[in-house]
Amino acid sequence: MVRYFFRQGKGEIKVSTDQSKNEALSPVTIIGLGEMGQALANVFLQNGYPTTVWNRTAAKAEALVKQGAVLAATPREAIQASPVVILCVLDYDAVHEILDPLGDALKGRVLFNLTNGTPKQARDTAQWAKDRGYDYIDAGIMAVPQIIGTEDAFILYSGGNKNSFDSNKELLDVMGASTYLGEDAGLASLLDLAMNGAMYGMLAGAMHAISVVATAGIKAQAFSSELLIPYLTAITGIIPNLARQFDTKE
């Protein structure tokens, strides 16, 4: 009997043997098996979804195939296997290198592009997809591969047809909590860049602080856990007031 997995609580996976539920799940295709793409495919397999994968280097699919994934020989074969196609590759040049030769093969399917890029790239690709009759939604993954499928992961979506998002939300939530931002395809990339900018600024500041105290022989781990993290956590309480001042132009 096929095993069916689903998430239960933070970082936990519960195992069931409900084969009928497994068979009712919609097939999904993952194109791109870098570290993030493998994490996405893995969580769909763990949750019992029939999963087809394709990657330029087929060897990266070996572990997923052992778990039950189907390895497609070509991108066209991969997209034909499922009504939902999730694309997660290096950049938008790779997106077009894969999709351009396919013509109108994606018509009738929903393409979710989880590739990192800029708002302009997202908007240009959305128009490109519209011209070809594709049902296209752009996205920004607010998670590292290690937490995909847990309650700490969330993914932003924008552009395309909101009905396509709504009808696939249960499937999308398998990867992380999904939020639709609006019809502007550039919004997901914009918010992704904004939040990552805040994150990298914080981490750079933390590294600077650790380097400063290290000149006095203070151990980084003790300083971080006992002082720096509690301090930064408390300071985040200022952000709502900063946001209010920004909105009201004070």
Disulfide bonds with the S-S distance in Angstrom:
none
